[in-house]
């Protein structure tokens, strides 16, 4: 089964201060023209918001529509950003960490079919907040990994959606997006949730099972067992072996949560990430503790 996503409309959320170029309005107008011409049924919407409350309320409304009506959007956000989050029209700041719960709720409502495009500087940095104990905040994320001017953002996303409306081919749309900015340098990232999970879980294993951390965990468990009068027969080596044996078990539990296969069993056919896939990504230095 394909790992591609399904959606029924494009929602543009714009939070740009007065007096600045309202790129979301321009992009939405362009989308409307392309919808008339190509008749894709993408039904582009534009929502102007100024505050974090309005943003959360809108995301909650979209979540309810997704659950009730099966109305699954591509979510396109136009705002200022930095490596830590978004700056809205009201000058309020919302961190990627604070934005993540609402995105997770919406993605759960779409059964992990949410395509998120962030026309905000450093929008690609949202992926840095992910942890394997949470559900995926989106099926895939498209966003710049550096600072880009408003005009360049507008031009590049017009190229992206022009291709998407014309062909429906996401890969070709992404290629046009990057080429429009700099043909020699990748300015945007496309992170699919399977890729996100592999990288996040690699980081988790490297942190939780590094030689230093693993040694502390072994010593802590050993102390607890001794205090309980149950010292392990095999000593520290036995404890280490048992801790290492839990990695794949917990990997499968975390994968179930992240890809929502506990809620939607059909997702197990869409996302076939294995523990071996992640283990191959581990750095040579981290392998000594595993």
C-alpha positions as CSV (number, residue, x, y, z in Angstrom):
1,X,0.0,0.0,0.0
2,X,1.2,3.5,-0.8
3,X,2.5,5.7,2.0
4,X,1.0,8.7,0.3
5,X,-1.6,10.9,2.0
6,X,-5.2,11.9,1.2
7,X,-6.7,15.3,1.6
8,X,-9.9,17.2,0.5
9,X,-8.9,20.9,0.7
10,X,-6.1,23.4,1.2
11,X,-6.3,25.7,4.2
12,X,-4.1,28.8,4.2
13,X,-3.5,30.3,7.6
14,X,-2.1,33.8,7.4
15,X,-0.7,35.8,10.4
16,X,1.2,38.7,8.9
17,X,1.3,42.2,10.5
18,X,-0.5,45.1,8.7
19,X,1.7,47.0,6.4
20,X,3.7,43.9,5.3
21,X,3.3,41.8,2.2
22,X,0.4,39.5,2.8
23,X,1.8,36.5,1.0
24,X,-1.0,34.2,2.1
25,X,-3.6,36.4,0.4
26,X,-1.6,36.4,-2.8
27,X,-1.0,32.7,-2.7
28,X,-4.7,32.0,-2.0
29,X,-5.7,34.1,-5.0
30,X,-3.3,32.2,-7.2
31,X,-4.7,28.9,-5.8
32,X,-8.3,29.9,-6.6
33,X,-7.3,30.6,-10.3
34,X,-5.6,27.3,-10.6
35,X,-8.6,25.5,-9.0
36,X,-10.9,27.0,-11.6
37,X,-8.6,25.9,-14.4
38,X,-7.6,22.4,-13.1
39,X,-10.8,21.6,-11.2
40,X,-8.9,19.4,-8.7
41,X,-11.4,19.9,-5.9
42,X,-8.8,21.3,-3.5
43,X,-11.2,24.1,-2.4
44,X,-8.6,26.5,-1.1
45,X,-9.6,28.5,2.0
46,X,-7.9,31.6,3.6
47,X,-8.1,32.3,7.3
48,X,-6.5,35.5,8.7
49,X,-5.6,35.2,12.4
50,X,-3.6,37.5,14.7
51,X,-3.2,35.7,18.0
52,X,-2.2,32.4,19.5
53,X,-5.8,31.9,20.8
54,X,-7.2,32.4,17.3
55,X,-4.7,30.0,15.9
56,X,-5.5,27.3,18.5
57,X,-9.3,27.9,18.0
58,X,-8.9,27.5,14.2
59,X,-6.9,24.3,14.5
60,X,-9.5,22.9,16.9
61,X,-12.2,23.8,14.4
62,X,-10.3,22.0,11.6
63,X,-9.8,19.0,13.9
64,X,-13.6,18.8,14.6
65,X,-14.4,19.0,10.9
66,X,-11.8,16.3,10.1
67,X,-13.4,14.0,12.6
68,X,-17.0,14.8,11.8
69,X,-17.0,15.3,8.1
70,X,-13.8,13.6,6.9
71,X,-12.6,17.0,5.8
72,X,-8.8,16.5,5.7
73,X,-6.7,19.6,4.8
74,X,-3.3,20.4,3.5
75,X,-2.4,23.0,6.2
76,X,-0.3,26.0,4.8
77,X,0.9,28.5,7.4
78,X,2.1,32.0,6.4
79,X,3.9,33.8,9.3
80,X,7.2,35.0,10.6
81,X,9.4,32.3,12.2
82,X,12.7,31.5,13.8
83,X,14.4,28.3,14.9
84,X,12.1,28.1,18.0
85,X,8.7,28.8,16.6
86,X,6.3,31.3,15.0
87,X,5.8,35.0,15.5
88,X,2.2,36.0,14.8
89,X,0.6,39.2,13.6
90,X,-0.1,40.3,17.2
91,X,3.7,39.9,17.9
92,X,2.8,36.9,20.1
93,X,5.3,34.0,19.9
94,X,4.2,30.4,19.8
95,X,7.0,27.8,20.1
96,X,7.1,24.7,18.0
97,X,6.7,22.8,21.2
98,X,3.5,24.7,22.1
99,X,2.1,24.4,18.6
100,X,2.7,20.6,18.4
101,X,-0.3,19.3,20.5
102,X,-2.8,21.0,18.2
103,X,-1.1,19.6,15.2
104,X,-1.0,16.2,16.7
105,X,-4.8,16.4,17.4
106,X,-5.5,17.4,13.8
107,X,-3.3,14.7,12.4
108,X,-4.9,12.1,14.6
109,X,-8.3,13.3,13.2
110,X,-7.0,12.8,9.7
111,X,-5.6,9.3,10.5
112,X,-2.1,10.6,9.9
113,X,-2.8,12.3,6.5
114,X,-1.9,15.9,7.4
115,X,0.5,17.6,5.0
116,X,1.9,20.7,6.7
117,X,3.6,23.4,4.7
118,X,5.2,26.2,6.7
119,X,6.0,29.4,4.7
120,X,7.9,30.7,7.7
121,X,11.6,31.1,8.1
122,X,13.1,28.0,9.8
123,X,9.8,26.2,9.6
124,X,11.6,22.9,9.0
125,X,12.9,23.1,12.6
126,X,9.5,21.9,14.0
127,X,10.9,18.3,13.5
128,X,13.5,19.0,16.2
129,X,10.8,18.9,18.9
130,X,9.6,15.4,18.1
131,X,10.0,12.5,20.6
132,X,9.1,8.8,20.0
133,X,6.6,8.7,22.9
134,X,4.2,11.1,21.0
135,X,2.0,10.7,18.0
136,X,3.2,12.2,14.7
137,X,2.2,15.9,14.3
138,X,1.8,15.5,10.5
139,X,2.1,12.9,7.7
140,X,4.8,15.2,6.2
141,X,6.3,18.6,6.7
142,X,7.5,21.0,4.0
143,X,9.3,24.1,5.3
144,X,12.5,26.1,4.9
145,X,15.5,25.2,7.0
146,X,16.9,28.8,7.0
147,X,15.9,32.4,6.7
148,X,14.2,33.3,3.4
149,X,12.6,36.6,2.3
150,X,8.8,36.9,2.1
151,X,9.0,37.4,-1.7
152,X,11.1,34.3,-2.2
153,X,8.8,32.3,0.0
154,X,5.8,33.4,-2.0
155,X,7.4,32.8,-5.4
156,X,8.6,29.3,-4.4
157,X,5.3,28.2,-2.9
158,X,3.4,29.5,-6.0
159,X,5.7,27.1,-7.9
160,X,5.0,24.3,-5.5
161,X,1.2,24.6,-5.7
162,X,1.3,25.2,-9.4
163,X,2.8,21.8,-9.9
164,X,0.5,20.2,-7.3
165,X,-2.6,21.6,-9.0
166,X,-1.4,20.7,-12.5
167,X,-0.2,17.2,-11.8
168,X,-1.0,16.2,-8.3
169,X,2.6,15.0,-8.0
170,X,4.1,15.9,-4.6
171,X,7.6,14.9,-5.5
172,X,7.6,17.1,-8.6
173,X,6.1,19.9,-6.6
174,X,8.9,19.7,-4.0
175,X,11.5,19.7,-6.8
176,X,10.1,22.9,-8.2
177,X,9.9,24.5,-4.8
178,X,13.6,24.0,-4.2
179,X,14.7,24.9,-7.7
180,X,12.9,28.2,-7.5
181,X,15.0,29.3,-4.6
182,X,18.4,28.0,-5.3
183,X,19.2,25.2,-7.8
184,X,22.5,24.4,-6.0
185,X,21.4,24.4,-2.4
186,X,18.5,22.6,-0.7
187,X,16.6,25.4,1.0
188,X,13.5,23.5,1.9
189,X,13.0,20.2,3.7
190,X,10.5,17.5,3.0
191,X,10.2,15.3,6.0
192,X,7.8,12.4,5.9
193,X,6.7,10.9,9.2
194,X,8.5,7.6,8.5
195,X,11.7,9.5,8.0
196,X,11.0,11.7,11.1
197,X,10.5,8.6,13.2
198,X,13.7,6.9,12.1
199,X,15.8,10.0,12.9
200,X,14.0,10.7,16.2
201,X,14.3,7.1,17.3
202,X,18.0,7.0,16.4
203,X,18.5,10.0,18.6
204,X,16.5,8.3,21.4
205,X,18.7,5.2,21.2
206,X,21.9,7.2,21.1
207,X,20.9,9.1,24.2
208,X,19.3,6.4,26.3
209,X,21.7,3.6,25.4
210,X,25.0,5.5,25.1
211,X,27.8,3.9,27.1
212,X,27.7,6.6,29.8
213,X,23.9,6.5,30.2
214,X,23.6,2.8,30.0
215,X,26.3,2.4,32.7
216,X,24.3,4.7,35.0
217,X,21.1,2.8,34.3
218,X,22.8,-0.5,35.0
219,X,24.2,0.8,38.3
220,X,20.9,2.2,39.3
221,X,19.0,-1.0,38.7
222,X,21.7,-3.0,40.5
223,X,21.5,-0.8,43.6
224,X,17.7,-1.1,43.6
225,X,17.9,-4.9,43.4
226,X,20.4,-5.1,46.2
227,X,18.3,-2.9,48.4
228,X,15.4,-5.3,47.7
229,X,17.6,-8.3,48.6
230,X,17.5,-9.6,45.1
231,X,21.0,-9.1,43.6
232,X,21.3,-10.4,40.1
233,X,23.2,-13.7,39.8
234,X,25.0,-12.5,36.7
235,X,25.9,-9.2,38.2
236,X,26.1,-6.0,36.1
237,X,26.4,-7.9,32.9
238,X,23.0,-9.6,33.4
239,X,21.3,-6.3,34.0
240,X,22.9,-4.7,30.9
241,X,21.8,-7.7,28.8
242,X,18.2,-7.4,30.0
243,X,18.1,-3.6,29.4
244,X,19.4,-4.0,25.9
245,X,16.8,-6.8,25.2
246,X,14.0,-4.3,25.8
247,X,15.0,-2.0,22.9
248,X,13.1,-3.7,20.1
249,X,10.0,-4.4,22.4
250,X,9.7,-0.7,23.2
251,X,10.5,0.3,19.7
252,X,7.4,-1.5,18.5
253,X,5.2,0.0,21.2
254,X,6.5,3.5,20.3
255,X,6.0,2.9,16.6
256,X,2.4,1.9,17.2
257,X,1.8,5.2,19.0
258,X,3.6,7.4,16.5
259,X,2.0,6.0,13.4
260,X,-1.4,5.6,15.2
261,X,-1.7,1.9,14.3
262,X,-3.4,1.4,17.7
263,X,-6.2,3.7,16.5
264,X,-6.1,2.9,12.8
265,X,-4.7,-0.7,12.1
266,X,-4.6,0.0,8.4
267,X,-1.7,2.4,9.0
268,X,0.5,-0.7,9.7
269,X,0.5,-1.2,5.9
270,X,1.3,2.4,5.2
271,X,4.3,2.7,7.5
272,X,6.6,-0.3,7.7
273,X,9.6,1.1,9.6
274,X,11.5,-1.7,11.4
275,X,13.9,-1.6,14.3
276,X,16.7,-2.7,11.9
277,X,16.0,0.4,9.7
278,X,16.7,2.6,12.7
279,X,19.7,0.5,14.0
280,X,21.5,1.0,10.7
281,X,21.4,4.8,11.2
282,X,23.2,4.7,14.5
283,X,26.6,6.4,14.6
284,X,29.7,4.2,14.9
285,X,30.5,5.8,18.2
286,X,27.2,4.9,19.7
287,X,27.4,1.3,18.7
288,X,29.9,0.5,21.5
289,X,27.2,0.8,24.1
290,X,24.6,-1.2,22.1
